[in-house]
Amino acid sequence: MQYSNTYESVVRTQVVSGQDQKPLNLGLTDVEGAKAVARRLFDTYDRDRNGQIDNVEVVPMIVDVYKSFNRIFSPARGDIDSFYKVLDRNQDGKITYQDLEDLCIRYLTNQTPTNLRATEAPRQSGIQQTSQTVTSQYRRTQF
């Protein structure tokens, strides 16, 4: 599997929904777009499909990030460990899809995933929120 130009393909590719196979026009700064970016990244770099990205699989990710800025970089052990710690959001020693999703949501939407999940819970249970409640929650999550 080729890793080059992965960053560009993630940014430029439209996401296809699993049910109707129609392209979805998702932005990178909304939650669903951030989740799509996380899924694409995870599927690209989890080569052995074991549900986590290990130290060996994170190396092409680092190289591709630098390559997207027209830089050639060969990461040392310390670089790999540092990058791994950044991606391992819950610090359990594994980079999972959830780690990448949390990272993408945080940095692409400027929302913390825990605050986002708290505001999604009432909607998932069928309780309607008024726009005033949603607005006040939005204001509390902004820093």
Contact map, one row per residue, 1 for C-alpha under 8 A:
11100000000000000000000000000000000000000000000000000000000000000000000000000000000000000000000000000000000000000000000000000000000000000000000
11110000000000000000000000000000000000000000000000000000000000000000000000000000000000000000000000000000000000000000000000000000000000000000000
11111100000000000000000000000000000000000001100000000000000110010000000000000000000000000000000000000000000000000000000000000000000000000000000
01111100000000000000000000000000000000000000000000000000000000010010000000000000000000000000000000000000000000000000000000000000000000000000000
00111111100000000000000000000000000000000000000000000000000000010011000000000000000000000000000000000000000000000000000000000000000000000000000
00111111110000000000000000000000000000001001000000000000000000010000000000000000000000000000000000000000000000000000000000000000000000000000000
00001111111000000000000000000000000000000000000000000000000000011001000000000000000000000000000000000000000000000000000000000000000000000000000
00001111111100000000000000000000000000000000000000000000000000000001000000000000000000000000000000000000000000000000000000000000000000000000000
00001111111110000000000000000000000000000000000000000000000000000000000000000000000000000000000000000000000000000000000000000000000000000000000
00000111111110000000000000000000000010011000000000000000000000000000000000000000000000000000000000000000000000000000000000000000000000000000000
00000011111110000000000000010000000010000000000000000000000000000000000000000000000000000000000000000000000000000000000000000000000000000000000
00000001111111000000000000000000000000000000000000000000000000000000000000000000000000000000000000000000000000000000000000000000000000000000000
00000000111111100000000000000000000000000000000000000000000000000000000000000000000000000000000000000000000000000000000000000000000000000000000
00000000000111110000001111000000000000000000000000000000000000000000000000000000000000000000000000000000000000000000000000000000000000000000000
00000000000011111000001111000000000100000000000000000000000000000000000000000000000000000000000000000000000000000000000000000000000000000000000
00000000000001111100111100000000000000000000000000000000000000000000000000000000000000000000000000000000000000000000000000000000000000000000000
00000000000000111111111100000000000000000000000000000000000000000000000000000000000000000000000000000000000000000000000000000000000000000000000
00000000000000011111100000000000000000000000000000000000000000000000000000000000000000000000000000000000000000000000000000000000000000000000000
00000000000000001111100000000000000000000000000000000000000000000000000000000000000000000000000000000000000000000000000000000000000000000000000
00000000000000001111110000000000000000000000000000000000000000000000000000000000000000000000000000000000000000000000000000000000000000000000000
00000000000000011111111000000000000000000000000000000000000000000000000000000000000000000000000000000000000000000000000000000000000000000000000
00000000000000011001111100000000000000000000000000000000000000000000000000000000000000000000000000000000000000000000000000000000000000000000000
00000000000001111000111110000000000000000000000000000000000000000000000000000000000000000000000000000000000000000000000000000000000000000000000
00000000000001111000011111000000000000000000000000000000000000000000000000000000000000000000000000000000000000000000000000000000000000000000000
00000000000001100000001111100000000000000000000000000000000000000000000000000000000000000000000000000000000000000000000000000000000000000000000
00000000000001100000000111110101100000000000000000000000000000000000000000000000000000000000000000000000000000000000000000000000000000000000000
00000000000000000000000011111100110000000000000000000000000000000000000000000000000000000000000000000000000000000000000000000000000000000000000
00000000001000000000000001111110110010000000000000000000000000000000000000000000000000000000000000000000000110000000000000000000000000000000000
00000000000000000000000000111110110000000000000000000000000000000000000000000000000000000000000000000000000110000000000000000000000000000000000
00000000000000000000000001111111110000000000000000000000000000000000000000000000000000000000000000000000000110000000000000000000000000000000000
00000000000000000000000000011111111000000000000000000000000000000000000000000000000000000000000000000000100010000000000000000000000000000000000
00000000000000000000000001000111111100000000000000000000000000000000000000000000000000000000000000000000000000000000000000000000000000000000000
00000000000000000000000001111111111110000000000000000000000000000000000000000000000000000000000000000000000000000000000000000000000000000000000
00000000000000000000000000111111111111000000000000000000000000000000000000000000000000000000000000001001100110000000000000000000000000000000000
00000000000000000000000000000011111111100000000000000000000000000000000000000000000000000000000000001001100000000000000000000000000000000000000
00000000000000100000000000000001111111110000000000000000000000000000000000000000000000000000000000000000000000000000000000000000000000000000000
00000000011000000000000000010000111111111000000000000000000000000000000000000000000000000000000000000001000000000000000000000000000000000000000
00000000000000000000000000000000011111111100000000000000000000000000000000000000000000000000000010011001000000000000000000000000000000000000000
00000000000000000000000000000000001111111110000000000000000000000000000000000000000000000000000010011000000000000000000000000000000000000000000
00000000010000000000000000000000000111111111000000000000000000000000000000000000000000000000000000000000000000000000000000000000000000000000000
00000100010000000000000000000000000011111111100000000000000000000000000000000000000000000000000000010000000000000000000000000000000000000000000
00000000000000000000000000000000000001111111110000001000000000000000000000000000000000000000000110010000000000000000000000000000000000000000000
00000000000000000000000000000000000000111111111010000000000000000000000000000000000000000000000000000000000000000000000000000000000000000000000
00100100000000000000000000000000000000011111111000000000000000000000000000000000000000000000000000000000000000000000000000000000000000000000000
00100000000000000000000000000000000000001111111000001000110110000000000000000000000000000000000000000000000000000000000000000000000000000000000
00000000000000000000000000000000000000000111111111111000100000000000000000000000000000000000000000000000000000000000000000000000000000000000000
00000000000000000000000000000000000000000011111110000000100000000000000000000000000000000000000000000000000000000000000000000000000000000000000
00000000000000000000000000000000000000000000011111000000000000000000000000000000000000000000000000000000000000000000000000000000000000000000000
00000000000000000000000000000000000000000010011111110000000000000000000000000000000000000000000000000000000000000000000000000000000000000000000
00000000000000000000000000000000000000000000010111110000000000000000000000000000000000000000000000000000000000000000000000000000000000000000000
00000000000000000000000000000000000000000000010011111000000000000000000000000000000000000000000110000000000000000000000000000000000000000000000
00000000000000000000000000000000000000000000010011111100000000000000000000000000000000000000011110000000000000000000000000000000000000000000000
00000000000000000000000000000000000000000100110000111111110000000000000000000000000000000000011100000000000000000000000000000000000000000000000
00000000000000000000000000000000000000000000000000011111110000000000000000000000000000000000011000000000000000000000000000000000000000000000000
00000000000000000000000000000000000000000000000000001111111000000000000000000001100100000000000000000000000000000000000000000000000000000000000
00000000000000000000000000000000000000000000000000001111111000000000000000000000000000000000000000000000000000000000000000000000000000000000000
00000000000000000000000000000000000000000000111000001111111110000000000000000000000000000000000000000000000000000000000000000000000000000000000
00000000000000000000000000000000000000000000100000001111111111000000000000000001000100000000000000000000000000000000000000000000000000000000000
00000000000000000000000000000000000000000000000000000011111111100000000000100001000000000000000000000000000000000000000000000000000000000000000
00100000000000000000000000000000000000000000100000000000111111110000000000000000000000000000000000000000000000000000000000000000000000000000000
00100000000000000000000000000000000000000000100000000000111111111000000000000000000000000000000000000000000000000000000000000000000000000000000
00000000000000000000000000000000000000000000000000000000011111111100000000100001001000000000000000000000000000000000000000000000000000000000000
00000000000000000000000000000000000000000000000000000000001111111110000111100000000000000000000000000000000000000000000000000000000000000000000
00111110000000000000000000000000000000000000000000000000000111111111000000000000000000000000000000000000000000000000000000000000000000000000000
00000010000000000000000000000000000000000000000000000000000011111111100000000000000000000000000000000000000000000000000000000000000000000000000
00000000000000000000000000000000000000000000000000000000000001111111111110000000000000000000000000000000000000000000000000000000000000000000000
00011000000000000000000000000000000000000000000000000000000000111111111110000000000000000000000000000000000000000000000000000000000000000000000
00001011000000000000000000000000000000000000000000000000000000011111111000000000000000000000000000000000000000000000000000000000000000000000000
00000000000000000000000000000000000000000000000000000000000000001111111000000000000000000000000000000000000000000000000000000000000000000000000
00000000000000000000000000000000000000000000000000000000000000000111111100000000000000000000000000000000000000000000000000000000000000000000000
00000000000000000000000000000000000000000000000000000000000000000111111110000000000000000000000000000000000000000000000000000000000000000000000
00000000000000000000000000000000000000000000000000000000000000100110011111000000000000000000000000000000000000000000000000000000000000000000000
00000000000000000000000000000000000000000000000000000000000000100110001111100000000000000000000000000000000000000000000000000000000000000000000
00000000000000000000000000000000000000000000000000000000000000100000000111110000000000000000000000000000000000000000000000000000000000000000000
00000000000000000000000000000000000000000000000000000000001001100000000011111111000000000000000000000000000000000000000000000000000000000000000
00000000000000000000000000000000000000000000000000000000000000000000000001111111000000000000000000000000000000000000000000000000000000000000000
00000000000000000000000000000000000000000000000000000000000000000000000000111111100000000000000000000000000000000000000000000000000000000000000
00000000000000000000000000000000000000000000000000000000000000000000000000111111110000000000000000000000000000000000000000000000000000000000000
00000000000000000000000000000000000000000000000000000000000000000000000000111111111000000000000000000000000000000000000000000000000000000000000
00000000000000000000000000000000000000000000000000000010011001000000000000111111111100000000000000000000000000000000000000000000000000000000000
00000000000000000000000000000000000000000000000000000010000000000000000000001111111110000000000000000000000000000000000000000000000000000000000
00000000000000000000000000000000000000000000000000000000000000000000000000000111111111000000000000000000000000000000000000000000000000000000000
00000000000000000000000000000000000000000000000000000000000001000000000000000011111111100000000000000000000000000000000000000000000000000000000
00000000000000000000000000000000000000000000000000000010010000000000000000000001111111110000001000000000000000000000000000000000000000000000000
00000000000000000000000000000000000000000000000000000000000000000000000000000000111111111010000000000000000000000000000000000000000000000000000
00000000000000000000000000000000000000000000000000000000000000000000000000000000011111111000000000000000000000000000000000000000000000000000000
00000000000000000000000000000000000000000000000000000000000000000000000000000000001111111000001000110010000000000000000000000000000000000000000
00000000000000000000000000000000000000000000000000000000000000000000000000000000000111111111111100110000000000000000000000000000000000000000000
00000000000000000000000000000000000000000000000000000000000000000000000000000000000011111110001000110110000000000000000000000000000000000000000
00000000000000000000000000000000000000000000000000000000000000000000000000000000000000011111000000100000000000000000000000000000000000000000000
00000000000000000000000000000000000000000000000000000000000000000000000000000000000010011111110000000000000000000000000000000000000000000000000
00000000000000000000000000000000000000000000000000000000000000000000000000000000000000010111110000000000000000000000000000000000000000000000000
00000000000000000000000000000000000000000000000000000000000000000000000000000000000000010011111000000000000000000000000000000000000000000000000
00000000000000000000000000000000000000000000000000011100000000000000000000000000000000010011111100000000000000000000000000000000000000000000000
00000000000000000000000000000000000000000000000000011100000000000000000000000000000100111000111110110000000000000000000000000000000000000000000
00000000000000000000000000000000000000000100000000111000000000000000000000000000000000010000011111110000000000000000000000000000000000000000000
00000000000000000000000000000000000001100100000000110000000000000000000000000000000000000000001111111000000000000000000000000000000000000000000
00000000000000000000000000000000000000000000000000000000000000000000000000000000000000000000000111111100000000000000000000000000000000000000000
00000000000000000000000000000000000000000000000000000000000000000000000000000000000000111100001111111110000000000000000000000000000000000000000
00000000000000000000000000000000000001101100000000000000000000000000000000000000000000111000001111111111000000000000000000000000000000000000000
00000000000000000000000000000000011001100000000000000000000000000000000000000000000000000000000011111111100000000000000000000000000000000000000
00000000000000000000000000000000000000000000000000000000000000000000000000000000000000001000000001111111110000011000000000000000000000000000000
00000000000000000000000000000000000000000000000000000000000000000000000000000000000000101000000000111111111000000000000000000000000000000000000
00000000000000000000000000000000011011000000000000000000000000000000000000000000000000000000000000011111111110000000000000000000000000000000000
00000000000000000000000000000010011000000000000000000000000000000000000000000000000000000000000000001111111111111000000000000000000000000000000
00000000000000000000000000000000000000000000000000000000000000000000000000000000000000000000000000000111111111111000000000000000000000000000000
00000000000000000000000000000000000000000000000000000000000000000000000000000000000000000000000000000011111111100000000000000000000000000000000
00000000000000000000000000011100010000000000000000000000000000000000000000000000000000000000000000000001111111000000000000000000000000000000000
00000000000000000000000000011110010000000000000000000000000000000000000000000000000000000000000000000001111111100000000000000000000000000000000
00000000000000000000000000000000000000000000000000000000000000000000000000000000000000000000000000000000111111110000000000000000000000000000000
00000000000000000000000000000000000000000000000000000000000000000000000000000000000000000000000000000000111011111011000000000000000000000000110
00000000000000000000000000000000000000000000000000000000000000000000000000000000000000000000000000000100110001111111000000000000000000000000100
00000000000000000000000000000000000000000000000000000000000000000000000000000000000000000000000000000100110000111111100000000000000000000000000
00000000000000000000000000000000000000000000000000000000000000000000000000000000000000000000000000000000000000011111110000000000000000000000000
00000000000000000000000000000000000000000000000000000000000000000000000000000000000000000000000000000000000000111111111000000000000000000000100
00000000000000000000000000000000000000000000000000000000000000000000000000000000000000000000000000000000000000111111111100000000000000000000000
00000000000000000000000000000000000000000000000000000000000000000000000000000000000000000000000000000000000000001111111110000000000000000000000
00000000000000000000000000000000000000000000000000000000000000000000000000000000000000000000000000000000000000000111111111000000000000000000000
00000000000000000000000000000000000000000000000000000000000000000000000000000000000000000000000000000000000000000011111111100000000001001000000
00000000000000000000000000000000000000000000000000000000000000000000000000000000000000000000000000000000000000000001111111110000000000000000000
00000000000000000000000000000000000000000000000000000000000000000000000000000000000000000000000000000000000000000000111111111000000000000000000
00000000000000000000000000000000000000000000000000000000000000000000000000000000000000000000000000000000000000000000011111111111100000000000000
00000000000000000000000000000000000000000000000000000000000000000000000000000000000000000000000000000000000000000000001111111111100000000000000
00000000000000000000000000000000000000000000000000000000000000000000000000000000000000000000000000000000000000000000000111111110000000000000000
00000000000000000000000000000000000000000000000000000000000000000000000000000000000000000000000000000000000000000000000011111110000000000000000
00000000000000000000000000000000000000000000000000000000000000000000000000000000000000000000000000000000000000000000000001111111000000000000000
00000000000000000000000000000000000000000000000000000000000000000000000000000000000000000000000000000000000000000000000001111111100000000000000
00000000000000000000000000000000000000000000000000000000000000000000000000000000000000000000000000000000000000000000000001100111110000000000000
00000000000000000000000000000000000000000000000000000000000000000000000000000000000000000000000000000000000000000000000001100011111011000000000
00000000000000000000000000000000000000000000000000000000000000000000000000000000000000000000000000000000000000000000000000000001111111000000000
00000000000000000000000000000000000000000000000000000000000000000000000000000000000000000000000000000000000000000000000000000000111111100000000
00000000000000000000000000000000000000000000000000000000000000000000000000000000000000000000000000000000000000000000000000000000011111110000000
00000000000000000000000000000000000000000000000000000000000000000000000000000000000000000000000000000000000000000000000000000000111111111000000
00000000000000000000000000000000000000000000000000000000000000000000000000000000000000000000000000000000000000000000001000000000111111111100000
00000000000000000000000000000000000000000000000000000000000000000000000000000000000000000000000000000000000000000000000000000000001111111110000
00000000000000000000000000000000000000000000000000000000000000000000000000000000000000000000000000000000000000000000000000000000000111111111000
00000000000000000000000000000000000000000000000000000000000000000000000000000000000000000000000000000000000000000000001000000000000011111111100
00000000000000000000000000000000000000000000000000000000000000000000000000000000000000000000000000000000000000000000000000000000000001111111110
00000000000000000000000000000000000000000000000000000000000000000000000000000000000000000000000000000000000000000000000000000000000000111111110
00000000000000000000000000000000000000000000000000000000000000000000000000000000000000000000000000000000000000000000000000000000000000011111111
00000000000000000000000000000000000000000000000000000000000000000000000000000000000000000000000000000000000000110010000000000000000000001111111
00000000000000000000000000000000000000000000000000000000000000000000000000000000000000000000000000000000000000100000000000000000000000000111111
00000000000000000000000000000000000000000000000000000000000000000000000000000000000000000000000000000000000000000000000000000000000000000001111
